[in-house]
Amino acid sequence: MKRTETKSAITILTVLLLTACSFNKMYLQPTKAPSLPQDRDKVTLTSTTAKDTTVVDFNTATLQPTFLNSSKDTINLDYTIESVIFRNASGNDLNGWLLKPKHETPKITLLHFHGNAGFVLTQYQAMTPLLKFGFQAFVFDYSGFGFSEGKATRDNVLLDGNSALTYLKDRDEVKDTKLIIYGQSLGGHLAGVVVQQRQTEIDGLVIEGAFSSHKDIVAETAGIFGRILVSEKYSAIKALKNYEKPVLVIHSTEDETIPFEMGQEIFKHANEPKDFYEIEKCHIFGTNYYADSISARINKMIK
């Protein structure tokens, strides 16, 4: 091979490798929480919405949050939040919140797998509407998200999902409840893989607004080129073929992030007993608008 041909081949190979790396990184866009100060007992975050400005103080030792309004008065929530730090199988400390309703004795525990961005402070409200219907929920951050240690990779995310399940199922307030994994978006795809590996330890699965496989979602933006370059690693639709417990698939016809057809594809590959819930509104906002009917379908699913 001539020198110019060799250089061209190396250039093409380099471009392909860099493009493949770029595609593979698109799945995880972690939001990191502020670095914890060494000489202070709390770190403060401010969230401004159309209704109010919420200030959240985090205890730097326990990461326990306290919610304050714009007048710096403590906000009285209808549920309790217990911040915990647990270790994943590779040694990273992960942060999670156990959310429990104040006026109900939960019979069902939801283990929430969130999407590819944000962190627990921006994700936990996906579960709070369901607390009014007698659920308790555990939300946590993958490696590299929020206050959780480590690097955000697809391998670590799978490890983290399994580690969260191991941690949660051994808690006393969870042992006497039904345990459901509720995954949204990237977390919905992840949930389909984790439950196949651990189905004897859980009672059901909810997948909302998830993509069917890594290759399928990248093909939406990069076509066959992206499908070729992206490594699959693990696939929800393949895993669900070997999952035998109940599954509820939720997807919005108005989802502009992950096509509605991907929810249908996931449902097609799932075994009975299964239920498909077609909703409206934007990506993974199901619990904000349909908490009552979603809770009813979950209860029906595990009876």
C-alpha positions as protocol buffer text, in pm:
chain_id: "A"
residue {
  index: 1
  type: MET
  ca { x: 0 y: 0 z: 0 }
}
residue {
  index: 2
  type: LYS
  ca { x: 131 y: 344 z: -91 }
}
residue {
  index: 3
  type: ARG
  ca { x: 204 y: 597 z: 181 }
}
residue {
  index: 4
  type: THR
  ca { x: -82 y: 826 z: 72 }
}
residue {
  index: 5
  type: GLU
  ca { x: -324 y: 533 z: 71 }
}
residue {
  index: 6
  type: THR
  ca { x: -205 y: 433 z: 418 }
}
residue {
  index: 7
  type: LYS
  ca { x: -262 y: 785 z: 548 }
}
residue {
  index: 8
  type: SER
  ca { x: -609 y: 793 z: 396 }
}
residue {
  index: 9
  type: ALA
  ca { x: -696 y: 459 z: 553 }
}
residue {
  index: 10
  type: ILE
  ca { x: -571 y: 575 z: 893 }
}
residue {
  index: 11
  type: THR
  ca { x: -769 y: 899 z: 861 }
}
residue {
  index: 12
  type: ILE
  ca { x: -1088 y: 715 z: 771 }
}
residue {
  index: 13
  type: LEU
  ca { x: -1038 y: 467 z: 1057 }
}
residue {
  index: 14
  type: THR
  ca { x: -976 y: 752 z: 1302 }
}
residue {
  index: 15
  type: VAL
  ca { x: -1291 y: 936 z: 1191 }
}
residue {
  index: 16
  type: LEU
  ca { x: -1494 y: 617 z: 1225 }
}
residue {
  index: 17
  type: LEU
  ca { x: -1360 y: 549 z: 1574 }
}
residue {
  index: 18
  type: LEU
  ca { x: -1423 y: 905 z: 1691 }
}
residue {
  index: 19
  type: THR
  ca { x: -1771 y: 900 z: 1542 }
}
residue {
  index: 20
  type: ALA
  ca { x: -1846 y: 568 z: 1710 }
}
residue {
  index: 21
  type: CYS
  ca { x: -1725 y: 706 z: 2045 }
}
residue {
  index: 22
  type: SER
  ca { x: -1942 y: 1013 z: 1996 }
}
residue {
  index: 23
  type: PHE
  ca { x: -2248 y: 801 z: 1922 }
}
residue {
  index: 24
  type: ASN
  ca { x: -2183 y: 578 z: 2222 }
}
residue {
  index: 25
  type: LYS
  ca { x: -2159 y: 882 z: 2452 }
}
residue {
  index: 26
  type: MET
  ca { x: -2494 y: 1019 z: 2337 }
}
residue {
  index: 27
  type: TYR
  ca { x: -2681 y: 778 z: 2563 }
}
residue {
  index: 28
  type: LEU
  ca { x: -2553 y: 933 z: 2887 }
}
residue {
  index: 29
  type: GLN
  ca { x: -2542 y: 1306 z: 2955 }
}
residue {
  index: 30
  type: PRO
  ca { x: -2495 y: 1318 z: 3333 }
}
residue {
  index: 31
  type: THR
  ca { x: -2567 y: 1621 z: 3546 }
}
residue {
  index: 32
  type: LYS
  ca { x: -2322 y: 1650 z: 3832 }
}
residue {
  index: 33
  type: ALA
  ca { x: -2419 y: 1807 z: 4164 }
}
residue {
  index: 34
  type: PRO
  ca { x: -2189 y: 2077 z: 4304 }
}
residue {
  index: 35
  type: SER
  ca { x: -1866 y: 1960 z: 4465 }
}
residue {
  index: 36
  type: LEU
  ca { x: -1910 y: 1911 z: 4836 }
}
residue {
  index: 37
  type: PRO
  ca { x: -1719 y: 2175 z: 5036 }
}
residue {
  index: 38
  type: GLN
  ca { x: -1475 y: 2053 z: 5299 }
}
residue {
  index: 39
  type: ASP
  ca { x: -1543 y: 2328 z: 5550 }
}
residue {
  index: 40
  type: ARG
  ca { x: -1923 y: 2363 z: 5535 }
}
residue {
  index: 41
  type: ASP
  ca { x: -2209 y: 2156 z: 5669 }
}
residue {
  index: 42
  type: LYS
  ca { x: -2435 y: 2209 z: 5370 }
}
residue {
  index: 43
  type: VAL
  ca { x: -2444 y: 2281 z: 4999 }
}
residue {
  index: 44
  type: THR
  ca { x: -2734 y: 2478 z: 4852 }
}
residue {
  index: 45
  type: LEU
  ca { x: -2907 y: 2449 z: 4514 }
}
residue {
  index: 46
  type: THR
  ca { x: -3177 y: 2683 z: 4383 }
}
residue {
  index: 47
  type: SER
  ca { x: -3453 y: 2580 z: 4145 }
}
residue {
  index: 48
  type: THR
  ca { x: -3677 y: 2845 z: 3989 }
}
residue {
  index: 49
  type: THR
  ca { x: -4013 y: 2749 z: 3840 }
}
residue {
  index: 50
  type: ALA
  ca { x: -4313 y: 2943 z: 3714 }
}
residue {
  index: 51
  type: LYS
  ca { x: -4471 y: 2912 z: 4056 }
}
residue {
  index: 52
  type: ASP
  ca { x: -4188 y: 2974 z: 4299 }
}
residue {
  index: 53
  type: THR
  ca { x: -3821 y: 2954 z: 4376 }
}
residue {
  index: 54
  type: THR
  ca { x: -3725 y: 2646 z: 4573 }
}
residue {
  index: 55
  type: VAL
  ca { x: -3403 y: 2633 z: 4772 }
}
residue {
  index: 56
  type: VAL
  ca { x: -3264 y: 2291 z: 4858 }
}
residue {
  index: 57
  type: ASP
  ca { x: -3003 y: 2254 z: 5131 }
}
residue {
  index: 58
  type: PHE
  ca { x: -2804 y: 1929 z: 5127 }
}
residue {
  index: 59
  type: ASN
  ca { x: -2627 y: 1811 z: 5441 }
}
residue {
  index: 60
  type: THR
  ca { x: -2274 y: 1747 z: 5320 }
}
residue {
  index: 61
  type: ALA
  ca { x: -2231 y: 1438 z: 5541 }
}
residue {
  index: 62
  type: THR
  ca { x: -2557 y: 1255 z: 5469 }
}
residue {
  index: 63
  type: LEU
  ca { x: -2677 y: 1439 z: 5155 }
}
residue {
  index: 64
  type: GLN
  ca { x: -3015 y: 1474 z: 5328 }
}
residue {
  index: 65
  type: PRO
  ca { x: -3215 y: 1746 z: 5148 }
}
residue {
  index: 66
  type: THR
  ca { x: -3422 y: 2020 z: 5311 }
}
residue {
  index: 67
  type: PHE
  ca { x: -3665 y: 2207 z: 5086 }
}
residue {
  index: 68
  type: LEU
  ca { x: -3724 y: 2577 z: 5147 }
}
residue {
  index: 69
  type: ASN
  ca { x: -3946 y: 2828 z: 4968 }
}
residue {
  index: 70
  type: SER
  ca { x: -3837 y: 3172 z: 4851 }
}
residue {
  index: 71
  type: SER
  ca { x: -3899 y: 3306 z: 5204 }
}
residue {
  index: 72
  type: LYS
  ca { x: -3660 y: 3039 z: 5339 }
}
residue {
  index: 73
  type: ASP
  ca { x: -3944 y: 2861 z: 5522 }
}
residue {
  index: 74
  type: THR
  ca { x: -3933 y: 2480 z: 5525 }
}
residue {
  index: 75
  type: ILE
  ca { x: -4178 y: 2331 z: 5275 }
}
residue {
  index: 76
  type: ASN
  ca { x: -4413 y: 2078 z: 5432 }
}
residue {
  index: 77
  type: LEU
  ca { x: -4425 y: 1776 z: 5200 }
}
residue {
  index: 78
  type: ASP
  ca { x: -4684 y: 1496 z: 5203 }
}
residue {
  index: 79
  type: TYR
  ca { x: -4402 y: 1242 z: 5207 }
}
residue {
  index: 80
  type: THR
  ca { x: -4069 y: 1185 z: 5373 }
}
residue {
  index: 81
  type: ILE
  ca { x: -3733 y: 1175 z: 5200 }
}
residue {
  index: 82
  type: GLU
  ca { x: -3449 y: 966 z: 5335 }
}
residue {
  index: 83
  type: SER
  ca { x: -3120 y: 1023 z: 5156 }
}
residue {
  index: 84
  type: VAL
  ca { x: -2893 y: 720 z: 5155 }
}
residue {
  index: 85
  type: ILE
  ca { x: -2550 y: 636 z: 5024 }
}
residue {
  index: 86
  type: PHE
  ca { x: -2497 y: 280 z: 4905 }
}
residue {
  index: 87
  type: ARG
  ca { x: -2210 y: 113 z: 4723 }
}
residue {
  index: 88
  type: ASN
  ca { x: -2231 y: -46 z: 4380 }
}
residue {
  index: 89
  type: ALA
  ca { x: -2055 y: -369 z: 4287 }
}
residue {
  index: 90
  type: SER
  ca { x: -1746 y: -186 z: 4159 }
}
residue {
  index: 91
  type: GLY
  ca { x: -1701 y: 24 z: 4475 }
}
residue {
  index: 92
  type: ASN
  ca { x: -1861 y: 355 z: 4373 }
}
residue {
  index: 93
  type: ASP
  ca { x: -2077 y: 528 z: 4635 }
}
residue {
  index: 94
  type: LEU
  ca { x: -2419 y: 605 z: 4488 }
}
residue {
  index: 95
  type: ASN
  ca { x: -2679 y: 846 z: 4624 }
}
residue {
  index: 96
  type: GLY
  ca { x: -3048 y: 761 z: 4646 }
}
residue {
  index: 97
  type: TRP
  ca { x: -3369 y: 884 z: 4807 }
}
residue {
  index: 98
  type: LEU
  ca { x: -3636 y: 667 z: 4967 }
}
residue {
  index: 99
  type: LEU
  ca { x: -3970 y: 844 z: 4932 }
}
residue {
  index: 100
  type: LYS
  ca { x: -4247 y: 734 z: 5168 }
}
residue {
  index: 101
  type: PRO
  ca { x: -4602 y: 872 z: 5201 }
}
residue {
  index: 102
  type: LYS
  ca { x: -4678 y: 1012 z: 5545 }
}
residue {
  index: 103
  type: HIS
  ca { x: -5037 y: 892 z: 5569 }
}
residue {
  index: 104
  type: GLU
  ca { x: -5022 y: 551 z: 5399 }
}
residue {
  index: 105
  type: THR
  ca { x: -4863 y: 216 z: 5474 }
}
residue {
  index: 106
  type: PRO
  ca { x: -4713 y: 121 z: 5138 }
}
residue {
  index: 107
  type: LYS
  ca { x: -4783 y: -221 z: 4996 }
}
residue {
  index: 108
  type: ILE
  ca { x: -4584 y: -163 z: 4678 }
}
residue {
  index: 109
  type: THR
  ca { x: -4229 y: -34 z: 4638 }
}
residue {
  index: 110
  type: LEU
  ca { x: -4118 y: 126 z: 4311 }
}
residue {
  index: 111
  type: LEU
  ca { x: -3751 y: 120 z: 4217 }
}
residue {
  index: 112
  type: HIS
  ca { x: -3708 y: 408 z: 3973 }
}
residue {
  index: 113
  type: PHE
  ca { x: -3452 y: 407 z: 3692 }
}
residue {
  index: 114
  type: HIS
  ca { x: -3432 y: 759 z: 3552 }
}
residue {
  index: 115
  type: GLY
  ca { x: -3330 y: 885 z: 3208 }
}
residue {
  index: 116
  type: ASN
  ca { x: -2999 y: 983 z: 3055 }
}
residue {
  index: 117
  type: ALA
  ca { x: -2971 y: 1335 z: 3202 }
}
residue {
  index: 118
  type: GLY
  ca { x: -3043 y: 1533 z: 3517 }
}
residue {
  index: 119
  type: PHE
  ca { x: -3002 y: 1380 z: 3862 }
}
residue {
  index: 120
  type: VAL
  ca { x: -3209 y: 1278 z: 4161 }
}
residue {
  index: 121
  type: LEU
  ca { x: -3321 y: 1636 z: 4242 }
}
residue {
  index: 122
  type: THR
  ca { x: -3465 y: 1681 z: 3894 }
}
residue {
  index: 123
  type: GLN
  ca { x: -3590 y: 1323 z: 3857 }
}
residue {
  index: 124
  type: TYR
  ca { x: -3758 y: 1237 z: 4188 }
}
residue {
  index: 125
  type: GLN
  ca { x: -4082 y: 1420 z: 4105 }
}
residue {
  index: 126
  type: ALA
  ca { x: -4156 y: 1157 z: 3842 }
}
residue {
  index: 127
  type: MET
  ca { x: -4243 y: 928 z: 4134 }
}
residue {
  index: 128
  type: THR
  ca { x: -4409 y: 1166 z: 4383 }
}
residue {
  index: 129
  type: PRO
  ca { x: -4753 y: 1166 z: 4211 }
}
residue {
  index: 130
  type: LEU
  ca { x: -4773 y: 790 z: 4273 }
}
residue {
  index: 131
  type: LEU
  ca { x: -4707 y: 828 z: 4647 }
}
residue {
  index: 132
  type: LYS
  ca { x: -5065 y: 956 z: 4685 }
}
residue {
  index: 133
  type: PHE
  ca { x: -5187 y: 612 z: 4583 }
}
residue {
  index: 134
  type: GLY
  ca { x: -5001 y: 419 z: 4851 }
}
residue {
  index: 135
  type: PHE
  ca { x: -4670 y: 350 z: 4681 }
}
residue {
  index: 136
  type: GLN
  ca { x: -4325 y: 417 z: 4820 }
}
residue {
  index: 137
  type: ALA
  ca { x: -4040 y: 479 z: 4579 }
}
residue {
  index: 138
  type: PHE
  ca { x: -3662 y: 463 z: 4566 }
}
residue {
  index: 139
  type: VAL
  ca { x: -3490 y: 697 z: 4324 }
}
residue {
  index: 140
  type: PHE
  ca { x: -3114 y: 700 z: 4278 }
}
residue {
  index: 141
  type: ASP
  ca { x: -2836 y: 836 z: 4060 }
}
residue {
  index: 142
  type: TYR
  ca { x: -2617 y: 625 z: 3835 }
}
residue {
  index: 143
  type: SER
  ca { x: -2238 y: 653 z: 3856 }
}
residue {
  index: 144
  type: GLY
  ca { x: -2128 y: 1001 z: 3751 }
}
residue {
  index: 145
  type: PHE
  ca { x: -2471 y: 1158 z: 3809 }
}
residue {
  index: 146
  type: GLY
  ca { x: -2555 y: 1398 z: 4091 }
}
residue {
  index: 147
  type: PHE
  ca { x: -2357 y: 1314 z: 4404 }
}
residue {
  index: 148
  type: SER
  ca { x: -2283 y: 958 z: 4289 }
}
residue {
  index: 149
  type: GLU
  ca { x: -1921 y: 863 z: 4234 }
}
residue {
  index: 150
  type: GLY
  ca { x: -1766 y: 710 z: 3925 }
}
residue {
  index: 151
  type: LYS
  ca { x: -1802 y: 751 z: 3552 }
}
residue {
  index: 152
  type: ALA
  ca { x: -2123 y: 745 z: 3353 }
}
residue {
  index: 153
  type: THR
  ca { x: -2095 y: 453 z: 3113 }
}
residue {
  index: 154
  type: ARG
  ca { x: -2346 y: 202 z: 2984 }
}
residue {
  index: 155
  type: ASP
  ca { x: -2161 y: -76 z: 3163 }
}
residue {
  index: 156
  type: ASN
  ca { x: -2173 y: 115 z: 3492 }
}
residue {
  index: 157
  type: VAL
  ca { x: -2540 y: 202 z: 3449 }
}
residue {
  index: 158
  type: LEU
  ca { x: -2626 y: -168 z: 3421 }
}
residue {
  index: 159
  type: LEU
  ca { x: -2409 y: -241 z: 3723 }
}
residue {
  index: 160
  type: ASP
  ca { x: -2576 y: 42 z: 3915 }
}
residue {
  index: 161
  type: GLY
  ca { x: -2927 y: -81 z: 3837 }
}
residue {
  index: 162
  type: ASN
  ca { x: -2845 y: -424 z: 3974 }
}
residue {
  index: 163
  type: SER
  ca { x: -2671 y: -275 z: 4278 }
}
residue {
  index: 164
  type: ALA
  ca { x: -2971 y: -54 z: 4357 }
}
residue {
  index: 165
  type: LEU
  ca { x: -3200 y: -356 z: 4346 }
}
residue {
  index: 166
  type: THR
  ca { x: -2966 y: -552 z: 4575 }
}
residue {
  index: 167
  type: TYR
  ca { x: -2957 y: -264 z: 4823 }
}
residue {
  index: 168
  type: LEU
  ca { x: -3329 y: -191 z: 4819 }
}
residue {
  index: 169
  type: LYS
  ca { x: -3470 y: -542 z: 4850 }
}
residue {
  index: 170
  type: ASP
  ca { x: -3287 y: -596 z: 5178 }
}
residue {
  index: 171
  type: ARG
  ca { x: -3440 y: -294 z: 5353 }
}
residue {
  index: 172
  type: ASP
  ca { x: -3693 y: -389 z: 5623 }
}
residue {
  index: 173
  type: GLU
  ca { x: -3968 y: -157 z: 5494 }
}
residue {
  index: 174
  type: VAL
  ca { x: -3938 y: -315 z: 5149 }
}
residue {
  index: 175
  type: LYS
  ca { x: -3931 y: -685 z: 5239 }
}
residue {
  index: 176
  type: ASP
  ca { x: -4307 y: -708 z: 5300 }
}
residue {
  index: 177
  type: THR
  ca { x: -4407 y: -514 z: 4988 }
}
residue {
  index: 178
  type: LYS
  ca { x: -4437 y: -599 z: 4622 }
}
residue {
  index: 179
  type: LEU
  ca { x: -4130 y: -472 z: 4436 }
}
residue {
  index: 180
  type: ILE
  ca { x: -4175 y: -313 z: 4093 }
}
residue {
  index: 181
  type: ILE
  ca { x: -3903 y: -162 z: 3876 }
}
residue {
  index: 182
  type: TYR
  ca { x: -4027 y: 153 z: 3703 }
}
residue {
  index: 183
  type: GLY
  ca { x: -3794 y: 272 z: 3426 }
}
residue {
  index: 184
  type: GLN
  ca { x: -3827 y: 584 z: 3215 }
}
residue {
  index: 185
  type: SER
  ca { x: -3654 y: 660 z: 2884 }
}
residue {
  index: 186
  type: LEU
  ca { x: -3297 y: 523 z: 2907 }
}
residue {
  index: 187
  type: GLY
  ca { x: -3398 y: 384 z: 3246 }
}
residue {
  index: 188
  type: GLY
  ca { x: -3688 y: 200 z: 3083 }
}
residue {
  index: 189
  type: HIS
  ca { x: -3453 y: 29 z: 2843 }
}
residue {
  index: 190
  type: LEU
  ca { x: -3220 y: -51 z: 3133 }
}
residue {
  index: 191
  type: ALA
  ca { x: -3508 y: -187 z: 3342 }
}
residue {
  index: 192
  type: GLY
  ca { x: -3595 y: -437 z: 3069 }
}
residue {
  index: 193
  type: VAL
  ca { x: -3244 y: -579 z: 3093 }
}
residue {
  index: 194
  type: VAL
  ca { x: -3216 y: -582 z: 3473 }
}
residue {
  index: 195
  type: VAL
  ca { x: -3548 y: -758 z: 3532 }
}
residue {
  index: 196
  type: GLN
  ca { x: -3453 y: -1042 z: 3299 }
}
residue {
  index: 197
  type: GLN
  ca { x: -3140 y: -1100 z: 3508 }
}
residue {
  index: 198
  type: ARG
  ca { x: -3320 y: -1065 z: 3844 }
}
residue {
  index: 199
  type: GLN
  ca { x: -3681 y: -1165 z: 3780 }
}
residue {
  index: 200
  type: THR
  ca { x: -3705 y: -1399 z: 4079 }
}
residue {
  index: 201
  type: GLU
  ca { x: -3644 y: -1098 z: 4306 }
}
residue {
  index: 202
  type: ILE
  ca { x: -3908 y: -861 z: 4168 }
}
residue {
  index: 203
  type: ASP
  ca { x: -4283 y: -871 z: 4109 }
}
residue {
  index: 204
  type: GLY
  ca { x: -4327 y: -665 z: 3796 }
}
residue {
  index: 205
  type: LEU
  ca { x: -4195 y: -410 z: 3551 }
}
residue {
  index: 206
  type: VAL
  ca { x: -4313 y: -72 z: 3420 }
}
residue {
  index: 207
  type: ILE
  ca { x: -4143 y: 76 z: 3112 }
}
residue {
  index: 208
  type: GLU
  ca { x: -4231 y: 431 z: 3013 }
}
residue {
  index: 209
  type: GLY
  ca { x: -4108 y: 616 z: 2704 }
}
residue {
  index: 210
  type: ALA
  ca { x: -3817 y: 380 z: 2642 }
}
residue {
  index: 211
  type: PHE
  ca { x: -3620 y: 301 z: 2329 }
}
residue {
  index: 212
  type: SER
  ca { x: -3619 y: -57 z: 2205 }
}
residue {
  index: 213
  type: SER
  ca { x: -3241 y: -89 z: 2160 }
}
residue {
  index: 214
  type: HIS
  ca { x: -2931 y: 129 z: 2143 }
}
residue {
  index: 215
  type: LYS
  ca { x: -2902 y: 69 z: 1770 }
}
residue {
  index: 216
  type: ASP
  ca { x: -3268 y: 154 z: 1710 }
}
residue {
  index: 217
  type: ILE
  ca { x: -3252 y: 493 z: 1878 }
}
residue {
  index: 218
  type: VAL
  ca { x: -2926 y: 603 z: 1717 }
}
residue {
  index: 219
  type: ALA
  ca { x: -3066 y: 507 z: 1377 }
}
residue {
  index: 220
  type: GLU
  ca { x: -3336 y: 771 z: 1430 }
}
residue {
  index: 221
  type: THR
  ca { x: -3076 y: 1045 z: 1390 }
}
residue {
  index: 222
  type: ALA
  ca { x: -2788 y: 877 z: 1204 }
}
residue {
  index: 223
  type: GLY
  ca { x: -2960 y: 610 z: 998 }
}
residue {
  index: 224
  type: ILE
  ca { x: -2782 y: 290 z: 898 }
}
residue {
  index: 225
  type: PHE
  ca { x: -2445 y: 459 z: 955 }
}
residue {
  index: 226
  type: GLY
  ca { x: -2520 y: 503 z: 1325 }
}
residue {
  index: 227
  type: ARG
  ca { x: -2666 y: 154 z: 1354 }
}
residue {
  index: 228
  type: ILE
  ca { x: -2341 y: 5 z: 1222 }
}
residue {
  index: 229
  type: LEU
  ca { x: -2109 y: 211 z: 1442 }
}
residue {
  index: 230
  type: VAL
  ca { x: -2290 y: 182 z: 1775 }
}
residue {
  index: 231
  type: SER
  ca { x: -2224 y: -120 z: 1993 }
}
residue {
  index: 232
  type: GLU
  ca { x: -2540 y: -277 z: 2134 }
}
residue {
  index: 233
  type: LYS
  ca { x: -2395 y: -403 z: 2467 }
}
residue {
  index: 234
  type: TYR
  ca { x: -2743 y: -501 z: 2588 }
}
residue {
  index: 235
  type: SER
  ca { x: -3092 y: -477 z: 2444 }
}
residue {
  index: 236
  type: ALA
  ca { x: -3431 y: -450 z: 2614 }
}
residue {
  index: 237
  type: ILE
  ca { x: -3621 y: -626 z: 2337 }
}
residue {
  index: 238
  type: LYS
  ca { x: -3380 y: -920 z: 2347 }
}
residue {
  index: 239
  type: ALA
  ca { x: -3386 y: -940 z: 2727 }
}
residue {
  index: 240
  type: LEU
  ca { x: -3765 y: -927 z: 2750 }
}
residue {
  index: 241
  type: LYS
  ca { x: -3795 y: -1245 z: 2547 }
}
residue {
  index: 242
  type: ASN
  ca { x: -3664 y: -1424 z: 2858 }
}
residue {
  index: 243
  type: TYR
  ca { x: -3867 y: -1228 z: 3114 }
}
residue {
  index: 244
  type: GLU
  ca { x: -4181 y: -1403 z: 3242 }
}
residue {
  index: 245
  type: LYS
  ca { x: -4322 y: -1166 z: 3508 }
}
residue {
  index: 246
  type: PRO
  ca { x: -4592 y: -898 z: 3446 }
}
residue {
  index: 247
  type: VAL
  ca { x: -4496 y: -592 z: 3241 }
}
residue {
  index: 248
  type: LEU
  ca { x: -4672 y: -261 z: 3176 }
}
residue {
  index: 249
  type: VAL
  ca { x: -4547 y: -58 z: 2878 }
}
residue {
  index: 250
  type: ILE
  ca { x: -4644 y: 311 z: 2869 }
}
residue {
  index: 251
  type: HIS
  ca { x: -4574 y: 538 z: 2573 }
}
residue {
  index: 252
  type: SER
  ca { x: -4711 y: 871 z: 2455 }
}
residue {
  index: 253
  type: THR
  ca { x: -4829 y: 926 z: 2101 }
}
residue {
  index: 254
  type: GLU
  ca { x: -4695 y: 1282 z: 2141 }
}
residue {
  index: 255
  type: ASP
  ca { x: -4345 y: 1173 z: 2247 }
}
residue {
  index: 256
  type: GLU
  ca { x: -4097 y: 1373 z: 2036 }
}
residue {
  index: 257
  type: THR
  ca { x: -3789 y: 1222 z: 2201 }
}
residue {
  index: 258
  type: ILE
  ca { x: -3846 y: 850 z: 2154 }
}
residue {
  index: 259
  type: PRO
  ca { x: -4090 y: 740 z: 1882 }
}
residue {
  index: 260
  type: PHE
  ca { x: -4417 y: 583 z: 1988 }
}
residue {
  index: 261
  type: GLU
  ca { x: -4340 y: 287 z: 1764 }
}
residue {
  index: 262
  type: MET
  ca { x: -4049 y: 191 z: 1990 }
}
residue {
  index: 263
  type: GLY
  ca { x: -4288 y: 143 z: 2279 }
}
residue {
  index: 264
  type: GLN
  ca { x: -4496 y: -80 z: 2054 }
}
residue {
  index: 265
  type: GLU
  ca { x: -4183 y: -275 z: 1957 }
}
residue {
  index: 266
  type: ILE
  ca { x: -4096 y: -333 z: 2323 }
}
residue {
  index: 267
  type: PHE
  ca { x: -4448 y: -452 z: 2393 }
}
residue {
  index: 268
  type: LYS
  ca { x: -4439 y: -689 z: 2095 }
}
residue {
  index: 269
  type: HIS
  ca { x: -4129 y: -865 z: 2229 }
}
residue {
  index: 270
  type: ALA
  ca { x: -4258 y: -894 z: 2587 }
}
residue {
  index: 271
  type: ASN
  ca { x: -4422 y: -1210 z: 2712 }
}
residue {
  index: 272
  type: GLU
  ca { x: -4763 y: -1235 z: 2875 }
}
residue {
  index: 273
  type: PRO
  ca { x: -4888 y: -1114 z: 3113 }
}
residue {
  index: 274
  type: LYS
  ca { x: -4845 y: -771 z: 2958 }
}
residue {
  index: 275
  type: ASP
  ca { x: -5036 y: -445 z: 2920 }
}
residue {
  index: 276
  type: PHE
  ca { x: -4985 y: -150 z: 2685 }
}
residue {
  index: 277
  type: TYR
  ca { x: -5101 y: 195 z: 2796 }
}
residue {
  index: 278
  type: GLU
  ca { x: -5119 y: 452 z: 2517 }
}
residue {
  index: 279
  type: ILE
  ca { x: -5114 y: 804 z: 2659 }
}
residue {
  index: 280
  type: GLU
  ca { x: -5066 y: 1162 z: 2540 }
}
residue {
  index: 281
  type: LYS
  ca { x: -4844 y: 1452 z: 2655 }
}
residue {
  index: 282
  type: CYS
  ca { x: -4468 y: 1488 z: 2620 }
}
residue {
  index: 283
  type: HIS
  ca { x: -4182 y: 1245 z: 2685 }
}
residue {
  index: 284
  type: ILE
  ca { x: -4205 y: 1055 z: 3019 }
}
residue {
  index: 285
  type: PHE
  ca { x: -4470 y: 1282 z: 3172 }
}
residue {
  index: 286
  type: GLY
  ca { x: -4708 y: 993 z: 3231 }
}
residue {
  index: 287
  type: THR
  ca { x: -4713 y: 1011 z: 3610 }
}
residue {
  index: 288
  type: ASN
  ca { x: -4774 y: 1386 z: 3601 }
}
residue {
  index: 289
  type: TYR
  ca { x: -5101 y: 1345 z: 3408 }
}
residue {
  index: 290
  type: TYR
  ca { x: -5208 y: 983 z: 3454 }
}
residue {
  index: 291
  type: ALA
  ca { x: -5097 y: 887 z: 3806 }
}
residue {
  index: 292
  type: ASP
  ca { x: -5438 y: 750 z: 3902 }
}
residue {
  index: 293
  type: SER
  ca { x: -5475 y: 521 z: 3600 }
}
residue {
  index: 294
  type: ILE
  ca { x: -5110 y: 417 z: 3605 }
}
residue {
  index: 295
  type: SER
  ca { x: -5138 y: 321 z: 3972 }
}
residue {
  index: 296
  type: ALA
  ca { x: -5456 y: 125 z: 3897 }
}
residue {
  index: 297
  type: ARG
  ca { x: -5283 y: -65 z: 3617 }
}
residue {
  index: 298
  type: ILE
  ca { x: -4985 y: -145 z: 3840 }
}
residue {
  index: 299
  type: ASN
  ca { x: -5215 y: -278 z: 4112 }
}
residue {
  index: 300
  type: LYS
  ca { x: -5404 y: -488 z: 3858 }
}
residue {
  index: 301
  type: MET
  ca { x: -5080 y: -613 z: 3708 }
}
residue {
  index: 302
  type: ILE
  ca { x: -4955 y: -776 z: 4028 }
}
residue {
  index: 303
  type: LYS
  ca { x: -5282 y: -918 z: 4162 }
}
